[in-house]
């Protein structure tokens, strides 16, 4: 692998960040793969941050929005993914707290409705157990799951 200069690394990473949001951890990992020195990595990262190419809070907002809206993830799964991207606790909590429970509920209701149609169960109890397990695997909190499943049972009763 050919040597990547500090300026070359900066230009490549700035170009990458101009096209999509990235966090500091991703940029540092990339520079590590290029086998840049720690000092050079720090200088490049400082420049990317000071010139607003990299902003972990902005990244976290976009990431949370995308994962809830498009990937249909719950809070726990999004939180874990942000933790794995090494986003600071205070940024992670602040951004996640900005998301209203109603957004999670709307996403989960649609998922559960779809899952209910595709799932076979001998009883309502068994069906609910399967739905809860599915929702937990998608990263939804138990209180959100409870609201959705209880609400869905009431809707089914109303239809009969």
LONU-771877 format. One record per atom (N, C-alpha, C, CB): chain; atom name; x, y, z; residue number from 1. Coordinates in pm, 1 decimal. Glycine has a CB too. Layout:
% residues N
chaine|atome|c1|c2|c3|num
A|CA|X|Y|Z|NUM
...
% end
This chain:
% residues 160
chaine|atome|c1|c2|c3|num
A|N|84.9|-119.0|0.0|1
A|CA|0.0|0.0|0.0|1
A|C|88.9|124.6|0.0|1
A|CB|-96.3|0.3|123.3|1
A|N|56.6|218.1|-86.8|2
A|CA|142.7|336.6|-95.6|2
A|C|113.8|432.9|19.3|2
A|CB|123.0|408.0|-231.1|2
A|N|216.0|506.4|53.0|3
A|CA|209.2|602.9|163.6|3
A|C|105.0|712.1|135.9|3
A|CB|347.8|667.0|187.2|3
A|N|22.1|739.1|234.4|4
A|CA|-77.0|846.0|222.3|4
A|C|-23.2|966.6|298.9|4
A|CB|-218.7|801.0|277.2|4
A|N|-11.0|1079.0|230.5|5
A|CA|38.9|1199.3|297.3|5
A|C|-72.2|1260.5|381.2|5
A|CB|92.2|1302.3|194.2|5
A|N|-32.1|1347.2|470.7|6
A|CA|-129.5|1415.3|556.6|6
A|C|-228.0|1496.3|472.0|6
A|CB|-57.6|1507.5|658.0|6
A|N|-175.5|1570.4|375.1|7
A|CA|-260.9|1651.1|287.6|7
A|C|-351.2|1560.8|203.1|7
A|CB|-174.8|1741.9|196.3|7
A|N|-296.4|1451.7|153.8|8
A|CA|-374.1|1356.2|72.9|8
A|C|-487.7|1295.7|153.9|8
A|CB|-283.2|1244.3|19.1|8
A|N|-455.5|1260.0|277.1|9
A|CA|-557.7|1203.5|366.1|9
A|C|-667.9|1306.2|391.0|9
A|CB|-494.8|1158.3|500.6|9
A|N|-626.9|1429.5|419.7|10
A|CA|-724.7|1535.4|443.8|10
A|C|-817.2|1552.1|323.4|10
A|CB|-653.5|1668.1|475.0|10
A|N|-758.6|1559.2|204.4|11
A|CA|-839.5|1579.5|82.9|11
A|C|-935.8|1463.3|58.5|11
A|CB|-748.2|1597.3|-39.0|11
A|N|-887.9|1341.0|77.3|12
A|CA|-974.6|1224.0|57.6|12
A|C|-1089.1|1222.5|158.6|12
A|CB|-892.8|1094.1|69.0|12
A|N|-1056.5|1247.7|285.3|13
A|CA|-1158.5|1243.8|390.4|13
A|C|-1256.6|1360.2|377.7|13
A|CB|-1092.4|1246.4|528.4|13
A|N|-1206.0|1478.4|340.8|14
A|CA|-1294.7|1593.8|321.9|14
A|C|-1392.2|1565.6|208.4|14
A|CB|-1212.8|1722.7|292.2|14
A|N|-1342.8|1504.3|102.6|15
A|CA|-1428.6|1468.9|-11.0|15
A|C|-1535.8|1368.4|32.0|15
A|CB|-1343.9|1410.5|-126.9|15
A|N|-1495.6|1270.6|110.8|16
A|CA|-1588.6|1169.2|160.8|16
A|C|-1696.0|1233.7|249.4|16
A|CB|-1512.2|1060.0|239.7|16
A|N|-1653.2|1323.4|337.3|17
A|CA|-1745.5|1389.3|430.4|17
A|C|-1837.6|1488.6|359.6|17
A|CB|-1667.1|1461.1|539.7|17
A|N|-1793.9|1539.9|245.8|18
A|CA|-1877.7|1633.0|170.7|18
A|C|-1995.2|1560.0|106.2|18
A|CB|-1794.9|1705.4|63.5|18
A|N|-1979.3|1430.2|84.3|19
A|CA|-2085.2|1350.6|20.0|19
A|C|-2183.3|1289.0|118.9|19
A|CB|-2023.4|1240.9|-62.6|19
A|N|-2137.8|1260.9|239.7|20
A|CA|-2224.5|1197.2|339.7|20
A|C|-2170.6|1227.4|479.6|20
A|CB|-2233.3|1042.6|316.2|20
A|N|-2258.3|1215.1|579.9|21
A|CA|-2216.4|1237.6|718.3|21
A|C|-2129.2|1122.1|766.4|21
A|CB|-2339.1|1254.2|810.7|21
A|N|-2022.1|1156.0|834.4|22
A|CA|-1933.8|1056.9|895.2|22
A|C|-1892.1|1107.6|1032.2|22
A|CB|-1809.2|1028.8|805.4|22
A|N|-1860.2|1012.9|1122.1|23
A|CA|-1818.4|1051.6|1256.8|23
A|C|-1666.3|1044.3|1268.5|23
A|CB|-1885.3|960.9|1363.1|23
A|N|-1614.7|1098.7|1376.7|24
A|CA|-1469.9|1101.3|1399.3|24
A|C|-1411.7|960.4|1402.9|24
A|CB|-1437.6|1174.2|1529.9|24
A|N|-1484.5|868.7|1464.2|25
A|CA|-1435.2|730.9|1476.4|25
A|C|-1413.0|668.1|1339.1|25
A|CB|-1533.9|645.5|1557.8|25
A|N|-1506.8|689.3|1246.3|26
A|CA|-1493.1|633.3|1111.2|26
A|C|-1371.0|690.8|1040.2|26
A|CB|-1619.8|661.1|1028.3|26
A|N|-1350.4|821.8|1054.1|27
A|CA|-1237.5|887.0|987.4|27
A|C|-1104.3|840.3|1047.4|27
A|CB|-1250.0|1040.4|998.5|27
A|N|-1101.1|827.3|1179.6|28
A|CA|-979.0|780.6|1246.3|28
A|C|-948.2|636.7|1206.9|28
A|CB|-992.8|791.9|1399.5|28
A|N|-1052.0|553.4|1199.2|29
A|CA|-1032.5|413.0|1159.2|29
A|C|-974.7|405.2|1018.0|29
A|CB|-1166.5|334.9|1166.4|29
A|N|-1023.5|489.9|930.9|30
A|CA|-974.2|492.5|792.1|30
A|C|-825.8|532.3|789.9|30
A|CB|-1058.5|591.8|705.2|30
A|N|-790.1|634.6|866.7|31
A|CA|-649.5|678.9|870.8|31
A|C|-560.0|571.2|933.1|31
A|CB|-636.6|811.2|950.9|31
A|N|-614.9|499.2|1030.7|32
A|CA|-539.4|389.8|1093.0|32
A|C|-508.6|281.6|988.8|32
A|CB|-618.9|329.2|1212.5|32
A|N|-608.8|251.7|903.1|33
A|CA|-587.9|151.9|796.9|33
A|C|-481.2|199.4|697.8|33
A|CB|-720.7|123.4|722.4|33
A|N|-470.2|330.1|682.3|34
A|CA|-367.7|387.1|594.0|34
A|C|-231.7|391.6|663.1|34
A|CB|-408.3|528.4|548.9|34
A|N|-229.5|347.8|788.3|35
A|CA|-107.0|341.8|869.4|35
A|C|-42.2|478.9|888.5|35
A|CB|-7.0|247.2|805.1|35
A|N|-126.5|578.7|910.6|36
A|CA|-75.3|713.2|941.0|36
A|C|-35.6|719.1|1088.0|36
A|CB|-182.0|823.2|908.1|36
A|N|58.5|804.6|1120.4|37
A|CA|101.5|820.4|1259.7|37
A|C|-12.3|883.0|1340.8|37
A|CB|230.8|908.2|1268.7|37
A|N|-10.3|859.9|1470.8|38
A|CA|-113.2|915.2|1559.3|38
A|C|-115.5|1067.9|1554.0|38
A|CB|-89.9|868.5|1703.1|38
A|N|3.5|1128.3|1545.1|39
A|CA|12.2|1274.0|1541.5|39
A|C|-52.3|1328.6|1413.5|39
A|CB|159.5|1319.5|1551.1|39
A|N|-22.9|1263.3|1301.1|40
A|CA|-80.4|1306.3|1173.2|40
A|C|-232.1|1288.0|1174.7|40
A|CB|-17.9|1227.1|1055.5|40
A|N|-277.7|1175.3|1230.6|41
A|CA|-422.6|1151.0|1241.9|41
A|C|-488.5|1262.4|1322.0|41
A|CB|-450.7|1013.7|1308.2|41
A|N|-426.4|1300.3|1433.5|42
A|CA|-482.2|1405.0|1520.0|42
A|C|-490.0|1537.9|1445.9|42
A|CB|-397.4|1420.6|1647.6|42
A|N|-385.1|1571.0|1370.2|43
A|CA|-384.6|1697.9|1295.8|43
A|C|-492.3|1698.6|1187.0|43
A|CB|-245.9|1722.6|1232.8|43
A|N|-502.6|1589.6|1113.0|44
A|CA|-603.8|1580.9|1006.4|44
A|C|-743.6|1588.4|1068.0|44
A|CB|-587.2|1448.8|924.2|44
A|N|-765.5|1515.7|1176.5|45
A|CA|-896.7|1514.7|1241.1|45
A|C|-932.1|1653.3|1293.3|45
A|CB|-899.6|1412.7|1355.7|45
A|N|-834.6|1720.6|1353.5|46
A|CA|-857.2|1855.7|1404.5|46
A|C|-900.9|1948.7|1291.5|46
A|CB|-729.7|1910.1|1472.4|46
A|N|-836.2|1935.6|1177.6|47
A|CA|-869.3|2020.5|1062.7|47
A|C|-1009.7|1987.8|1009.6|47
A|CB|-764.0|2002.7|950.4|47
A|N|-1042.5|1858.3|1001.2|48
A|CA|-1175.9|1818.8|952.8|48
A|C|-1285.9|1872.3|1045.1|48
A|CB|-1186.0|1664.7|942.3|48
A|N|-1260.8|1867.9|1175.0|49
A|CA|-1359.3|1916.1|1272.8|49
A|C|-1369.4|2068.8|1266.7|49
A|CB|-1321.0|1870.3|1416.5|49
A|N|-1254.9|2136.2|1264.2|50
A|CA|-1257.3|2283.2|1265.7|50
A|C|-1320.1|2340.6|1137.9|50
A|CB|-1114.9|2338.0|1282.6|50
A|N|-1308.4|2267.5|1027.8|51
A|CA|-1368.9|2313.1|902.6|51
A|C|-1509.0|2254.4|880.5|51
A|CB|-1278.9|2276.4|785.4|51
A|N|-1562.8|2194.3|983.8|52
A|CA|-1700.6|2142.0|987.5|52
A|C|-1730.2|2030.3|887.4|52
A|CB|-1795.8|2253.8|963.1|52
A|N|-1627.5|1957.3|846.4|53
A|CA|-1652.4|1839.0|763.7|53
A|C|-1703.9|1725.3|851.5|53
A|CB|-1523.2|1795.8|688.2|53
A|N|-1650.4|1719.4|973.8|54
A|CA|-1689.5|1615.5|1068.1|54
A|C|-1750.6|1682.4|1189.9|54
A|CB|-1568.2|1526.2|1108.1|54
A|N|-1871.3|1640.2|1224.4|55
A|CA|-1940.4|1691.1|1343.0|55
A|C|-2020.4|1573.4|1398.3|55
A|CB|-2034.2|1816.6|1309.3|55
A|N|-1976.7|1519.5|1512.8|56
A|CA|-2040.2|1399.4|1567.5|56
A|C|-2187.4|1419.8|1601.0|56
A|CB|-1966.7|1354.6|1691.1|56
A|N|-2223.9|1539.7|1645.9|57
A|CA|-2364.5|1563.7|1679.8|57
A|C|-2450.7|1566.1|1553.7|57
A|CB|-2379.7|1696.4|1757.2|57
A|N|-2401.5|1630.9|1450.8|58
A|CA|-2473.6|1634.7|1323.2|58
A|C|-2484.8|1493.0|1265.3|58
A|CB|-2401.7|1729.5|1222.2|58
A|N|-2374.9|1417.3|1275.8|59
A|CA|-2374.8|1278.2|1230.5|59
A|C|-2479.8|1197.6|1307.3|59
A|CB|-2234.5|1215.2|1248.3|59
A|N|-2481.4|1213.8|1439.5|60
A|CA|-2573.3|1136.9|1524.2|60
A|C|-2719.1|1166.8|1487.7|60
A|CB|-2548.3|1168.6|1673.3|60
A|N|-2750.7|1293.0|1464.0|61
A|CA|-2888.4|1329.1|1425.2|61
A|C|-2928.9|1260.5|1294.9|61
A|CB|-2901.8|1482.2|1410.1|61
A|N|-2842.2|1266.4|1195.8|62
A|CA|-2871.7|1204.0|1066.4|62
A|C|-2881.5|1052.5|1081.3|62
A|CB|-2763.4|1240.5|962.4|62
A|N|-2790.9|994.9|1158.3|63
A|CA|-2787.1|850.3|1179.9|63
A|C|-2915.8|801.7|1247.3|63
A|CB|-2664.5|812.0|1265.3|63
A|N|-2954.4|870.8|1354.9|64
A|CA|-3076.0|833.9|1429.3|64
A|C|-3198.0|844.0|1338.0|64
A|CB|-3094.3|925.2|1554.4|64
A|N|-3208.1|953.2|1267.1|65
A|CA|-3320.3|973.9|1176.2|65
A|C|-3329.3|861.3|1072.2|65
A|CB|-3306.9|1109.9|1106.0|65
A|N|-3217.2|829.8|1009.4|66
A|CA|-3214.6|725.3|906.7|66
A|C|-3248.3|587.9|963.4|66
A|CB|-3078.1|720.9|840.4|66
A|N|-3191.0|554.6|1076.8|67
A|CA|-3211.4|420.3|1133.0|67
A|C|-3355.9|399.7|1179.2|67
A|CB|-3115.5|396.9|1250.4|67
A|N|-3418.6|503.3|1230.5|68
A|CA|-3558.6|489.7|1273.0|68
A|C|-3649.6|486.9|1150.5|68
A|CB|-3599.3|605.8|1368.3|68
A|N|-3631.6|583.1|1062.3|69
A|CA|-3721.0|598.7|948.0|69
A|C|-3704.7|488.3|842.5|69
A|CB|-3697.4|732.8|884.2|69
A|N|-3581.9|454.2|807.1|70
A|CA|-3559.5|361.2|695.9|70
A|C|-3530.7|217.8|739.0|70
A|CB|-3446.1|410.1|612.6|70
A|N|-3455.1|201.1|847.9|71
A|CA|-3421.7|66.5|893.8|71
A|C|-3522.7|13.2|995.5|71
A|CB|-3282.6|65.7|954.4|71
A|N|-3611.5|102.1|1043.3|72
A|CA|-3715.8|65.0|1139.2|72
A|C|-3656.6|8.5|1268.9|72
A|CB|-3810.5|-37.5|1076.4|72
A|N|-3554.4|77.5|1320.2|73
A|CA|-3490.6|36.1|1444.6|73
A|C|-3554.0|107.0|1562.4|73
A|CB|-3340.1|64.0|1440.4|73
A|N|-3549.0|41.6|1677.7|74
A|CA|-3593.2|100.6|1802.2|74
A|C|-3478.5|173.0|1871.2|74
A|CB|-3651.5|-6.1|1893.8|74
A|N|-3511.2|240.8|1979.9|75
A|CA|-3413.3|324.2|2051.0|75
A|C|-3290.4|246.5|2096.2|75
A|CB|-3478.3|388.4|2170.9|75
A|N|-3311.5|127.9|2153.4|76
A|CA|-3198.0|50.9|2206.2|76
A|C|-3097.7|13.4|2097.3|76
A|CB|-3248.1|-75.4|2275.0|76
A|N|-3148.5|-27.7|1983.0|77
A|CA|-3060.1|-68.5|1873.8|77
A|C|-2984.3|52.0|1817.3|77
A|CB|-3141.1|-137.7|1762.2|77
A|N|-3051.7|165.3|1804.6|78
A|CA|-2987.5|287.5|1756.0|78
A|C|-2880.8|331.5|1855.6|78
A|CB|-3092.0|400.6|1734.0|78
A|N|-2916.4|326.3|1984.2|79
A|CA|-2822.9|367.0|2089.6|79
A|C|-2697.1|279.8|2087.4|79
A|CB|-2890.7|358.8|2228.0|79
A|N|-2715.9|150.8|2069.9|80
A|CA|-2601.8|59.2|2065.0|80
A|C|-2513.9|88.3|1942.7|80
A|CB|-2650.8|-87.4|2062.1|80
A|N|-2575.6|115.6|1829.4|81
A|CA|-2499.9|146.4|1707.9|81
A|C|-2419.1|275.4|1725.2|81
A|CB|-2595.1|159.0|1587.1|81
A|N|-2477.9|375.4|1790.1|82
A|CA|-2405.4|500.4|1816.5|82
A|C|-2288.9|476.0|1912.2|82
A|CB|-2500.7|607.0|1874.9|82
A|N|-2311.6|390.4|2010.6|83
A|CA|-2205.6|355.4|2105.3|83
A|C|-2089.3|288.5|2030.8|83
A|CB|-2260.5|261.6|2217.0|83
A|N|-2122.9|201.3|1936.3|84
A|CA|-2019.2|132.5|1858.8|84
A|C|-1942.7|229.3|1767.7|84
A|CB|-2082.0|20.5|1774.9|84
A|N|-2006.1|340.2|1731.4|85
A|CA|-1939.9|443.8|1650.5|85
A|C|-1863.3|541.1|1740.6|85
A|CB|-2043.9|520.9|1564.4|85
A|N|-1859.9|512.8|1871.1|86
A|CA|-1787.0|592.5|1969.5|86
A|C|-1838.2|736.0|1980.3|86
A|CB|-1640.5|594.1|1934.9|86
A|N|-1969.7|753.8|1965.0|87
A|CA|-2030.3|886.0|1984.0|87
A|C|-2040.4|910.5|2134.8|87
A|CB|-2172.7|895.7|1914.1|87
A|N|-1999.0|1029.0|2180.5|88
A|CA|-2000.9|1061.4|2323.9|88
A|C|-2139.0|1038.2|2384.5|88
A|CB|-1958.2|1206.9|2346.3|88
A|N|-2139.2|996.6|2511.4|89
A|CA|-2264.9|969.0|2582.7|89
A|C|-2359.3|1087.9|2582.0|89
A|CB|-2236.0|928.8|2725.7|89
A|N|-2306.2|1208.5|2608.9|90
A|CA|-2393.6|1325.4|2617.6|90
A|C|-2458.2|1356.1|2482.2|90
A|CB|-2314.6|1447.3|2667.4|90
A|N|-2383.1|1344.2|2374.1|91
A|CA|-2439.8|1367.3|2240.4|91
A|C|-2543.4|1259.2|2210.1|91
A|CB|-2327.6|1368.1|2131.1|91
A|N|-2507.4|1135.3|2239.2|92
A|CA|-2596.5|1020.8|2212.0|92
A|C|-2729.8|1038.6|2284.5|92
A|CB|-2529.4|887.4|2255.5|92
A|N|-2723.9|1069.3|2412.3|93
A|CA|-2847.0|1084.0|2491.1|93
A|C|-2929.7|1203.5|2444.9|93
A|CB|-2813.4|1098.8|2639.4|93
A|N|-2863.5|1315.2|2418.6|94
A|CA|-2934.0|1436.6|2376.5|94
A|C|-3008.1|1411.7|2244.5|94
A|CB|-2834.5|1555.1|2361.3|94
A|N|-2940.8|1351.2|2148.1|95
A|CA|-3001.7|1327.1|2017.1|95
A|C|-3115.5|1225.3|2028.1|95
A|CB|-2895.4|1277.8|1916.6|95
A|N|-3094.4|1119.8|2105.0|96
A|CA|-3200.1|1018.3|2121.1|96
A|C|-3320.3|1074.3|2196.4|96
A|CB|-3145.3|895.5|2195.2|96
A|N|-3294.6|1163.2|2292.4|97
A|CA|-3405.3|1222.8|2368.5|97
A|C|-3489.6|1318.2|2283.4|97
A|CB|-3350.6|1297.5|2490.0|97
A|N|-3432.4|1366.7|2172.3|98
A|CA|-3507.3|1454.8|2083.0|98
A|C|-3615.4|1380.1|2005.4|98
A|CB|-3412.5|1522.8|1986.0|98
A|N|-3600.5|1248.3|1995.0|99
A|CA|-3697.9|1168.2|1920.0|99
A|C|-3817.9|1140.1|2009.9|99
A|CB|-3634.2|1034.2|1868.8|99
A|N|-3934.5|1176.8|1962.5|100
A|CA|-4057.0|1157.8|2038.6|100
A|C|-4099.4|1010.6|2035.2|100
A|CB|-4169.4|1247.8|1983.5|100
A|N|-4155.4|961.8|2146.2|101
A|CA|-4202.6|823.2|2152.3|101
A|C|-4301.5|791.0|2040.8|101
A|CB|-4267.2|796.0|2287.1|101
A|N|-4378.7|890.3|1998.4|102
A|CA|-4478.9|865.8|1894.4|102
A|C|-4414.3|818.5|1763.7|102
A|CB|-4560.8|992.9|1869.0|102
A|N|-4291.1|864.2|1736.0|103
A|CA|-4221.2|817.8|1615.3|103
A|C|-4192.6|668.4|1624.7|103
A|CB|-4089.4|896.1|1594.8|103
A|N|-4141.6|626.3|1741.1|104
A|CA|-4114.3|483.5|1762.1|104
A|C|-4243.8|402.2|1753.6|104
A|CB|-4045.8|460.8|1899.4|104
A|N|-4348.8|455.6|1814.1|105
A|CA|-4477.4|385.4|1814.9|105
A|C|-4530.4|368.6|1672.4|105
A|CB|-4580.2|461.7|1901.6|105
A|N|-4523.5|474.2|1592.0|106
A|CA|-4570.9|464.8|1453.4|106
A|C|-4492.5|361.7|1373.5|106
A|CB|-4561.4|600.6|1385.1|106
A|N|-4362.0|361.2|1390.0|107
A|CA|-4276.5|264.8|1318.9|107
A|C|-4308.3|123.2|1364.8|107
A|CB|-4126.4|296.3|1342.3|107
A|N|-4316.3|104.8|1496.3|108
A|CA|-4339.6|-30.1|1550.0|108
A|C|-4479.3|-81.5|1516.6|108
A|CB|-4319.6|-30.6|1701.3|108
A|N|-4579.4|4.1|1522.0|109
A|CA|-4715.8|-40.1|1487.0|109
A|C|-4719.2|-101.1|1347.4|109
A|CB|-4815.0|78.1|1495.0|109
A|N|-4658.3|-32.7|1250.8|110
A|CA|-4655.6|-82.0|1112.7|110
A|C|-4579.4|-214.5|1104.7|110
A|CB|-4591.1|22.7|1018.8|110
A|N|-4467.3|-224.0|1175.3|111
A|CA|-4389.7|-348.0|1175.0|111
A|C|-4469.2|-463.7|1234.7|111
A|CB|-4259.4|-329.0|1252.4|111
A|N|-4535.5|-437.3|1347.5|112
A|CA|-4611.9|-543.2|1414.9|112
A|C|-4732.4|-587.5|1332.6|112
A|CB|-4658.2|-495.5|1552.2|112
A|N|-4795.1|-492.5|1266.0|113
A|CA|-4909.6|-525.0|1181.1|113
A|C|-4865.9|-621.6|1070.4|113
A|CB|-4971.4|-395.8|1119.9|113
A|N|-4754.4|-589.8|1009.3|114
A|CA|-4698.5|-674.1|903.4|114
A|C|-4656.4|-810.5|959.7|114
A|CB|-4577.6|-604.0|836.4|114
A|N|-4590.3|-810.1|1073.4|115
A|CA|-4542.4|-933.9|1134.7|115
A|C|-4659.3|-1022.1|1177.5|115
A|CB|-4452.7|-902.8|1255.3|115
A|N|-4766.2|-959.1|1229.9|116
A|CA|-4883.6|-1034.8|1274.7|116
A|C|-4944.3|-1114.3|1158.4|116
A|CB|-4989.5|-939.5|1335.5|116
A|N|-4949.2|-1052.6|1041.0|117
A|CA|-5004.8|-1121.8|923.4|117
A|C|-4919.2|-1240.2|880.5|117
A|CB|-5019.0|-1024.6|807.0|117
A|N|-4788.0|-1230.2|899.2|118
A|CA|-4695.7|-1334.3|852.4|118
A|C|-4664.5|-1440.2|958.2|118
A|CB|-4567.1|-1270.6|806.5|118
A|N|-4720.6|-1425.2|1077.9|119
A|CA|-4687.8|-1515.7|1188.2|119
A|C|-4805.2|-1605.7|1223.0|119
A|CB|-4645.1|-1436.3|1311.2|119
A|N|-4773.7|-1732.8|1244.1|120
A|CA|-4875.7|-1828.8|1286.4|120
A|C|-4858.8|-1855.1|1435.8|120
A|CB|-4865.8|-1962.2|1204.6|120
A|N|-4971.4|-1859.5|1506.0|121
A|CA|-4967.3|-1885.8|1649.4|121
A|C|-5095.3|-1956.9|1690.6|121
A|CB|-4948.9|-1754.1|1730.0|121
A|N|-5083.3|-2042.2|1791.5|122
A|CA|-5197.8|-2121.6|1838.6|122
A|C|-5294.2|-2038.4|1923.0|122
A|CB|-5148.8|-2241.7|1919.9|122
A|N|-5245.7|-1931.0|1983.8|123
A|CA|-5331.1|-1848.6|2070.6|123
A|C|-5286.4|-1702.9|2063.6|123
A|CB|-5326.7|-1899.8|2217.7|123
A|N|-5369.6|-1615.2|2118.7|124
A|CA|-5332.9|-1472.9|2125.9|124
A|C|-5207.7|-1454.2|2210.4|124
A|CB|-5449.1|-1389.3|2184.1|124
A|N|-5199.8|-1532.2|2318.6|125
A|CA|-5084.3|-1523.8|2407.5|125
A|C|-4955.3|-1556.2|2330.6|125
A|CB|-5101.4|-1620.0|2527.8|125
A|N|-4957.5|-1665.7|2256.1|126
A|CA|-4840.4|-1707.2|2178.6|126
A|C|-4806.0|-1602.2|2072.1|126
A|CB|-4865.6|-1844.8|2112.0|126
A|N|-4907.6|-1547.5|2009.0|127
A|CA|-4886.7|-1443.5|1907.0|127
A|C|-4819.4|-1322.3|1970.4|127
A|CB|-5021.6|-1402.1|1840.8|127
A|N|-4871.4|-1279.4|2085.4|128
A|CA|-4813.2|-1163.3|2153.4|128
A|C|-4668.2|-1189.2|2194.9|128
A|CB|-4896.8|-1126.7|2276.4|128
A|N|-4639.9|-1311.9|2241.2|129
A|CA|-4502.7|-1346.5|2279.3|129
A|C|-4409.4|-1333.9|2157.8|129
A|CB|-4496.9|-1490.9|2337.6|129
A|N|-4454.4|-1383.6|2044.3|130
A|CA|-4373.5|-1376.4|1922.7|130
A|C|-4353.4|-1231.7|1879.0|130
A|CB|-4439.1|-1456.9|1809.8|130
A|N|-4459.4|-1152.0|1888.8|131
A|CA|-4449.4|-1010.9|1849.6|131
A|C|-4355.9|-933.7|1942.9|131
A|CB|-4588.6|-945.7|1849.5|131
A|N|-4363.8|-962.4|2072.1|132
A|CA|-4276.7|-895.5|2169.6|132
A|C|-4131.1|-931.8|2141.3|132
A|CB|-4315.6|-935.0|2315.4|132
A|N|-4106.5|-1059.4|2119.1|133
A|CA|-3969.9|-1105.4|2090.9|133
A|C|-3916.2|-1037.3|1964.4|133
A|CB|-3966.4|-1260.1|2074.7|133
A|N|-3999.6|-1028.0|1862.7|134
A|CA|-3961.4|-962.6|1737.0|134
A|C|-3928.7|-814.7|1760.8|134
A|CB|-4074.7|-976.1|1632.2|134
A|N|-4015.8|-746.1|1832.7|135
A|CA|-3996.6|-602.5|1858.3|135
A|C|-3870.4|-578.0|1941.5|135
A|CB|-4119.9|-543.7|1930.7|135
A|N|-3845.9|-664.8|2039.6|136
A|CA|-3723.9|-651.1|2120.3|136
A|C|-3599.9|-668.9|2032.8|136
A|CB|-3723.0|-754.2|2236.1|136
A|N|-3606.9|-763.0|1938.6|137
A|CA|-3492.9|-787.0|1849.8|137
A|C|-3466.6|-666.5|1758.3|137
A|CB|-3517.4|-912.9|1765.2|137
A|N|-3569.2|-586.2|1733.6|138
A|CA|-3553.6|-465.3|1651.4|138
A|C|-3506.2|-346.6|1734.6|138
A|CB|-3686.0|-430.4|1582.4|138
A|N|-3491.7|-367.7|1866.8|139
A|CA|-3436.1|-263.2|1952.2|139
A|C|-3537.6|-171.6|2017.7|139
A|CB|-3344.0|-181.6|1873.9|139
A|N|-3663.9|-210.6|2017.5|140
A|CA|-3765.5|-125.9|2081.0|140
A|C|-3769.7|-153.4|2230.4|140
A|CB|-3904.9|-149.9|2017.9|140
A|N|-3801.5|-50.0|2307.3|141
A|CA|-3810.1|-64.7|2452.5|141
A|C|-3942.6|-131.4|2488.6|141
A|CB|-3796.7|73.5|2523.5|141
A|N|-3943.0|-195.1|2603.4|142
A|CA|-4060.5|-272.4|2641.6|142
A|C|-4185.1|-184.4|2657.7|142
A|CB|-4033.0|-347.1|2771.0|142
A|N|-4168.7|-62.1|2707.7|143
A|CA|-4286.4|23.9|2726.2|143
A|C|-4349.2|62.1|2591.8|143
A|CB|-4247.9|151.1|2804.1|143
A|N|-4267.9|84.2|2489.8|144
A|CA|-4319.7|115.2|2355.9|144
A|C|-4389.8|-9.0|2298.7|144
A|CB|-4203.9|162.4|2260.6|144
A|N|-4326.9|-123.9|2317.2|145
A|CA|-4385.9|-250.5|2267.8|145
A|C|-4522.3|-272.3|2333.4|145
A|CB|-4290.9|-372.5|2297.6|145
A|N|-4526.2|-252.2|2463.8|146
A|CA|-4651.3|-273.1|2539.8|146
A|C|-4761.6|-181.1|2485.0|146
A|CB|-4628.6|-246.0|2693.1|146
A|N|-4728.1|-54.6|2462.1|147
A|CA|-4826.8|40.3|2409.2|147
A|C|-4879.9|-5.6|2273.8|147
A|CB|-4765.2|180.6|2396.5|147
A|N|-4789.9|-52.9|2189.5|148
A|CA|-4830.6|-95.1|2054.7|148
A|C|-4914.3|-222.3|2058.3|148
A|CB|-4707.6|-116.8|1966.6|148
A|N|-4870.7|-320.2|2136.0|149
A|CA|-4943.9|-447.4|2140.1|149
A|C|-5078.6|-429.7|2209.0|149
A|CB|-4861.0|-555.3|2212.6|149
A|N|-5082.1|-356.1|2318.9|150
A|CA|-5210.0|-331.1|2386.8|150
A|C|-5304.0|-253.4|2295.3|150
A|CB|-5187.8|-253.6|2519.1|150
A|N|-5250.6|-154.4|2225.4|151
A|CA|-5331.4|-76.1|2132.0|151
A|C|-5382.8|-161.2|2017.3|151
A|CB|-5250.8|40.5|2077.5|151
A|N|-5298.2|-252.7|1966.4|152
A|CA|-5338.3|-339.7|1855.7|152
A|C|-5448.5|-437.3|1898.2|152
A|CB|-5217.1|-417.5|1803.0|152
A|N|-5440.8|-486.9|2021.6|153
A|CA|-5543.6|-579.5|2070.9|153
A|C|-5678.1|-507.3|2077.0|153
A|CB|-5505.3|-636.2|2211.4|153
A|N|-5676.0|-382.3|2125.1|154
A|CA|-5800.0|-304.5|2132.7|154
A|C|-5856.9|-280.3|1992.5|154
A|CB|-5775.0|-169.7|2204.4|154
A|N|-5769.0|-253.3|1894.8|155
A|CA|-5814.1|-230.4|1756.9|155
A|C|-5875.8|-357.4|1698.1|155
A|CB|-5696.3|-182.9|1668.7|155
A|N|-5814.9|-473.1|1725.2|156
A|CA|-5867.4|-600.3|1675.5|156
A|C|-6005.1|-625.6|1736.4|156
A|CB|-5770.2|-717.4|1708.7|156
A|N|-6020.9|-599.2|1866.9|157
A|CA|-6148.7|-616.1|1934.5|157
A|C|-6254.9|-526.3|1873.8|157
A|CB|-6134.5|-587.3|2083.1|157
A|N|-6217.1|-403.1|1838.7|158
A|CA|-6311.2|-306.6|1779.5|158
A|C|-6359.2|-354.7|1642.0|158
A|CB|-6244.7|-167.0|1766.7|158
A|N|-6273.1|-421.6|1566.7|159
A|CA|-6307.2|-466.7|1432.0|159
A|C|-6406.1|-582.6|1433.6|159
A|CB|-6181.7|-507.6|1357.7|159
A|N|-6406.2|-662.0|1540.2|160
A|CA|-6491.8|-781.4|1545.2|160
A|C|-6637.9|-751.4|1570.0|160
A|CB|-6443.2|-873.6|1651.4|160
% end
